[in-house]
Amino acid sequence: MRALLALLRKELYHIRRDRRTLAVLVLMPIVQVILFGFAISTDVKNVRIAIVDPAPDSETQALRHRFASTGGTFQVTAVVPRTSHLESLFQRGTAQAAVVFEPGFATRLGQGLPAPLLVIVDATEPNTGSAIQNYVLAVVSAYERERGASSPLRIVPAVQMRFNPTRESKHLFVPGLMAFVLTIISALMTAISLTREKETGTIEALLVSPLHPWQIVVGKVVPYLGVGFVSVIAVVVEARLIFDVPVRGSVWLLLAEGLLFILVSLSIGILISARTSSQRVAMMAALVGTMLPTMLLSGFMFPLDSMPRPLQLVAQVVPARWFVEIARSIMLKGVGLEFLWQETLVLAAMALVLLTMSARSFHARLE
Amino acid sequence: MRRILALARAEVLHVTRDRATLAQIFIVPIMQLLVLSNAATFEVRDTAAYVVDQDRSATSRGLVERFAASGHFRVIERAGSPARANQALLGGEATVVLTIPADFEALLVRTGAAPLQIVVNAEKGSAAGIVQSYAARILSAYAVEIAPELRPHSIGGAGARARSAPRVDVHVRHWYNPTLNYKHYMVPGILVSLVTMIATLLSAQNIAREKELGTLEQLNVTPITRGQFITAKLLPFWGLAMMDFAIGLTVGWLFFDIPIRGSLPLLFAVAAVYLTAVLAIGLWISTLVDTQQQAMFVTFFVMMIYLLMSGLFTPVDSMPPWVQVVSEFTPVRHFVAISRAILVKGAGLAEIARPLAILAGYAAVMWLLAIRQYSKRSA
């Protein structure tokens, strides 16, 4: 025990003396949550629309006017006489959608005949494409209703958006972003701790000391747990104050789960560190191995439900997947442990397994 | 020139002798491309729907049937209670709760309009809006379908009115991605992000490592000039990253069937300019810091900006104006836009001229910056 305390003190000195790194470790998550909390959004607005009107008449002008005066939904960027002009506009990104009239639009409407209208949507990003399509159709049907068309039967849905009534992107993304930023910063913190000792040769000193492998692992993880916890608190405060994300459940539970999650991420770092021999390889493994999987497989950005089944299974081993679920549930739904005990157990089990594996593989290097 | 080649050769040997690094450069990215491309989808399907049917009429059952058959919804309960619906929402088993009121059919027959409550769990990603529009489409299609059966007398009148009222016959075409396949959008993006990550990591830690090991001193006493030094460091990584890009593109084409509508030589020419910019930024970081650890933290920060602010996964158009301005300064944004324009939309040189000019500008500026920064340290 005394040996462990000595190692802890040594690690604390390391952290405290390297002020610059410490500042980076604490400030980076805070800055990133601010930056990306504002940046990540999937709201579709200001759609750039092109209009093809080969023979303008009173009715095409009326409908065009409706697109021009939607107050921010649409922005008419080009009015061209022929469809052949569109390709280049779409390729440049000047237009995301186009409304194509045919000659005689007003004449046909006047005779009570259906007037053809072609809507072209840039569906490169499918959801944006669908959203734009809905907006365009809404403008057209508002125009039709104004002209007196009606449908025989109506089912009127009253839609309620639970847990995030205004559907604000930041409410969805900020809890997930917390998980993302915390995973990477913690994995990075410990990823090079052992490899640095290997590279500089100080590992020999540790090996000849009476410390058990598990004591070395614990000694490397615990000091960083403190640093990580400061980041957790900072990020939660920030989510509340800057982004106005509600914390409907218990703040204490959220902080405790945050601590558990940090422990798991630090364990990943220490495992990478125990298994690799150079800082370069450790860093690459930590970045390449945690960044994209955490971003793509945690449900932070892309809904897990939509992924193919095998990938959903793979996602089960990504710790952030569980923490994103926990953070969103506590913050937005306001539920407590009675709904989250499974997720919590999974995280605890992961921490245990990862730490045991690190101690084991570190042991192997002793021989 | 001979000096550049000698130093470049040394770098190539460093990388090729280290199995772990080699695997990280070639095998890991390809694996990630294969796996993650399946994950990166905002597509919404199989939404778990919980139905509270208080009407229990033929009409309400038919409606639930339409939801189940649409392919967008998976009905997990057809005759639930409001209390258990709430539990299902809180517990995460249900994403949508559909409540059909007791007099649904009667109201439709009597007045031609009936309310319906839809509760969406809006906590889960951007899916909520899409779920809502799917539901709305099913409802209006169903209303049209059952109209003649429920209100046969009024349909004649309405039909007569509809004939006289002006109707716009709308056809919708989805250009560039008619099947709405997310892979066509995401695979080019993921490929770019992987190549960028490898290139930035390799270059950012390179000079920092030489500083740590002390071998930079040895290089400083050789007659090599700063420009030669930076160029020699840049060349081998540039070659490796280009190979990565080519392999990744082949994998994307073979396994995900991503479209290649534009000119490949043009794409590779742009990639060459882009990688020069990215590697120069990496080398600049490397000359700036003292240790590999610092290099890694800066790289990490830069990578996050690259990934989240460049329109790789969420459209730049959706970002607030100040973020759009910031994103102009990330080369990734321009390259992602160009790759998608060339691959998916078949754009030519004229259409991508502006972003390409910006990329070329970056490459030149960052290369010069890296050289200047290095000279300071060696002086």
Contacts between the chains, C-beta under 8 A, distances in Angstrom:
chain1	res1	chain2	res2	distance
A	20	B	294	7.5
A	21	B	293	6.6
A	21	B	294	7.2
A	21	B	297	7.4
A	24	B	294	7.8
A	24	B	297	5.1
A	25	B	297	8.0
A	28	B	297	6.9
A	28	B	300	7.7
A	28	B	301	6.3
A	32	B	301	7.3
A	32	B	304	5.9
A	35	B	305	7.3
A	35	B	308	8.0
A	35	B	309	7.5
A	36	B	304	7.0
A	36	B	308	4.7
A	36	B	309	7.3
A	38	B	319	7.8
A	38	B	320	5.8
A	38	B	322	7.9
A	38	B	323	6.0
A	39	B	308	5.8
A	39	B	309	4.9
A	39	B	314	8.0
A	39	B	319	5.5
A	39	B	320	7.7
A	39	B	323	4.5
A	39	B	326	7.9
A	39	B	327	7.9
A	40	B	308	6.0
A	40	B	314	5.5
A	41	B	314	6.4
A	41	B	318	4.6
A	41	B	319	6.1
A	41	B	320	7.5
A	42	B	42	7.3
A	42	B	126	4.1
A	42	B	314	5.4
A	42	B	315	7.3
A	42	B	318	5.6
A	43	B	318	5.2
A	44	B	315	7.8
A	44	B	317	7.5
A	44	B	318	6.4
A	45	B	317	7.9
A	45	B	318	7.3
A	46	B	317	6.8
A	88	B	350	7.5
A	88	B	351	6.1
A	90	B	175	6.3
A	90	B	176	7.4
A	90	B	345	6.4
A	91	B	341	5.5
A	91	B	345	4.7
A	91	B	346	7.2
A	91	B	347	3.9
A	91	B	348	7.8
A	91	B	351	4.1
A	92	B	341	7.9
A	92	B	347	7.5
A	92	B	351	4.9
A	93	B	337	7.0
A	93	B	341	7.4
A	96	B	317	7.5
A	109	B	166	4.0
A	109	B	168	7.8
A	110	B	166	7.8
A	112	B	163	6.3
A	112	B	164	5.4
A	112	B	165	7.8
A	112	B	166	7.0
A	114	B	167	4.7
A	114	B	168	7.1
A	114	B	169	4.0
A	115	B	166	7.1
A	115	B	167	7.4
A	115	B	168	5.5
A	115	B	169	6.4
A	116	B	169	4.9
A	116	B	171	7.0
A	117	B	168	5.1
A	117	B	169	6.6
A	117	B	170	5.1
A	117	B	171	7.2
A	118	B	170	8.0
A	118	B	171	5.2
A	118	B	173	6.7
A	119	B	170	5.9
A	119	B	171	6.9
A	119	B	172	4.7
A	119	B	173	7.1
A	120	B	172	7.9
A	120	B	173	5.0
A	120	B	175	5.6
A	121	B	172	6.6
A	121	B	173	7.1
A	121	B	174	5.5
A	121	B	175	6.8
A	122	B	175	5.8
A	122	B	176	6.2
A	123	B	174	3.7
A	123	B	175	6.3
A	123	B	176	6.1
A	123	B	177	4.2
A	123	B	178	6.9
A	123	B	180	5.9
A	124	B	176	5.0
A	124	B	177	5.4
A	124	B	184	7.4
A	124	B	185	5.5
A	124	B	340	6.1
A	124	B	344	5.4
A	124	B	345	7.0
A	125	B	185	5.2
A	125	B	315	5.8
A	126	B	42	7.4
A	126	B	43	6.8
A	126	B	177	6.2
A	126	B	180	3.9
A	126	B	181	7.3
A	126	B	182	5.8
A	126	B	185	6.8
A	127	B	42	4.8
A	127	B	43	7.7
A	127	B	126	6.9
A	127	B	130	6.2
A	128	B	315	5.7
A	128	B	317	7.7
A	128	B	318	8.0
A	129	B	174	5.8
A	129	B	177	7.1
A	129	B	180	6.8
A	130	B	130	6.8
A	130	B	133	7.1
A	130	B	180	7.4
A	131	B	129	7.2
A	131	B	130	8.0
A	131	B	133	8.0
A	133	B	172	5.7
A	133	B	174	7.9
A	134	B	133	5.5
A	136	B	172	8.0
A	137	B	170	6.6
A	137	B	172	7.7
A	140	B	168	5.5
A	140	B	170	5.8
A	143	B	168	7.2
A	144	B	165	7.7
A	144	B	166	7.0
A	144	B	167	6.5
A	144	B	168	5.9
A	147	B	165	6.3
A	147	B	166	4.7
A	148	B	161	7.6
A	148	B	165	4.7
A	148	B	166	7.6
A	149	B	161	7.8
A	149	B	162	6.2
A	149	B	165	4.0
A	149	B	166	6.9
A	149	B	167	5.9
A	150	B	158	6.4
A	150	B	161	6.4
A	150	B	162	7.3
A	150	B	165	7.3
A	151	B	140	7.9
A	151	B	143	7.0
A	151	B	144	7.2
A	151	B	147	7.9
A	151	B	158	7.2
A	152	B	112	6.6
A	152	B	147	4.5
A	152	B	151	6.2
A	152	B	154	5.8
A	152	B	155	5.2
A	152	B	158	4.0
A	152	B	159	7.6
A	153	B	108	6.5
A	153	B	112	5.5
A	153	B	113	7.5
A	153	B	143	4.5
A	153	B	144	7.3
A	153	B	146	6.8
A	153	B	147	4.2
A	153	B	150	6.7
A	153	B	151	6.2
A	154	B	112	6.6
A	154	B	113	4.3
A	154	B	114	7.8
A	154	B	143	6.1
A	155	B	63	7.9
A	155	B	108	7.5
A	155	B	113	7.5
A	155	B	114	5.8
A	155	B	115	8.0
A	155	B	116	5.6
A	155	B	139	4.7
A	155	B	140	7.5
A	155	B	142	6.9
A	155	B	143	5.0
A	156	B	113	5.9
A	156	B	114	7.0
A	156	B	115	5.1
A	156	B	116	6.8
A	157	B	115	7.7
A	157	B	116	5.0
A	157	B	117	7.5
A	157	B	118	5.0
A	157	B	135	6.6
A	157	B	136	6.5
A	157	B	139	5.9
A	158	B	115	5.9
A	158	B	116	7.0
A	158	B	117	5.1
A	158	B	118	7.1
A	159	B	118	4.8
A	159	B	119	7.9
A	159	B	120	6.7
A	159	B	132	5.6
A	159	B	135	7.8
A	160	B	117	7.0
A	160	B	118	7.1
A	160	B	119	4.7
A	160	B	120	7.2
A	161	B	120	5.5
A	161	B	122	3.9
A	161	B	128	5.9
A	162	B	89	6.1
A	162	B	119	5.3
A	162	B	120	6.6
A	162	B	121	5.6
A	162	B	122	6.2
A	162	B	123	7.7
A	163	B	121	6.2
A	163	B	122	5.7
A	163	B	123	4.3
A	164	B	122	3.9
A	164	B	123	5.6
A	164	B	128	7.5
A	165	B	122	7.1
A	167	B	122	5.2
A	167	B	128	5.7
A	167	B	129	6.3
A	169	B	126	7.2
A	169	B	318	7.8
A	171	B	123	7.9
A	172	B	122	7.8
A	172	B	123	6.8
A	172	B	124	7.6
A	172	B	125	5.9
A	172	B	126	7.0
A	181	B	304	7.9
A	184	B	300	6.5
A	184	B	304	8.0
A	188	B	296	6.5
A	188	B	297	7.1
A	188	B	300	6.3
A	192	B	292	7.6
A	192	B	293	5.9
A	192	B	296	7.4
A	196	B	293	7.5
A	276	B	20	7.2
A	278	B	20	7.8
A	279	B	205	7.9
A	279	B	209	7.9
A	279	B	292	5.0
A	279	B	293	7.3
A	280	B	21	6.8
A	280	B	205	5.8
A	280	B	209	6.7
A	280	B	292	6.9
A	281	B	18	7.7
A	281	B	20	4.6
A	281	B	21	6.5
A	281	B	24	7.1
A	283	B	201	7.1
A	283	B	205	6.6
A	283	B	292	7.0
A	283	B	296	4.7
A	284	B	21	7.3
A	284	B	24	4.7
A	284	B	201	5.7
A	285	B	24	7.2
A	287	B	197	7.0
A	287	B	201	6.4
A	287	B	296	7.4
A	287	B	299	7.4
A	287	B	300	6.4
A	287	B	303	7.1
A	288	B	24	6.4
A	288	B	28	5.7
A	288	B	29	7.6
A	288	B	32	7.4
A	288	B	197	6.4
A	288	B	198	7.8
A	288	B	201	7.6
A	289	B	28	7.9
A	291	B	197	7.4
A	291	B	303	6.8
A	291	B	307	7.6
A	292	B	32	5.7
A	292	B	36	5.8
A	292	B	190	7.9
A	292	B	193	7.3
A	292	B	194	7.6
A	292	B	197	7.8
A	293	B	32	8.0
A	293	B	36	7.4
A	295	B	307	6.8
A	295	B	313	7.8
A	296	B	36	4.9
A	296	B	39	4.4
A	296	B	40	5.5
A	297	B	36	7.5
A	297	B	39	5.4
A	299	B	124	7.9
A	299	B	125	7.5
A	301	B	125	7.2
A	301	B	313	5.9
A	301	B	314	7.5
A	302	B	39	6.1
A	302	B	40	5.7
A	302	B	41	5.9
A	302	B	42	6.2
A	302	B	125	7.1
A	302	B	313	7.9
A	303	B	42	7.2
A	303	B	44	6.9
A	303	B	124	5.8
A	303	B	125	4.6
A	303	B	127	5.2
A	305	B	44	8.0
A	305	B	45	7.9
A	305	B	46	6.2
A	305	B	47	7.1
A	305	B	48	7.6
A	305	B	95	7.5
A	305	B	124	7.7
A	305	B	127	7.9
A	306	B	41	5.2
A	306	B	42	7.4
A	306	B	43	5.0
A	306	B	44	6.2
A	306	B	45	6.0
A	306	B	46	7.6
A	306	B	127	7.9
A	307	B	38	6.5
A	307	B	39	5.3
A	307	B	41	6.9
A	308	B	38	5.4
A	311	B	35	7.1
A	311	B	38	5.4
A	311	B	39	5.3
A	314	B	35	7.2
A	315	B	39	7.6
A	325	B	92	7.5
A	328	B	123	5.4
A	329	B	92	7.5
A	332	B	123	4.7
A	333	B	90	5.9
A	333	B	123	6.5
A	335	B	90	5.6
A	339	B	90	6.3
A	339	B	91	5.7
A	339	B	92	7.9
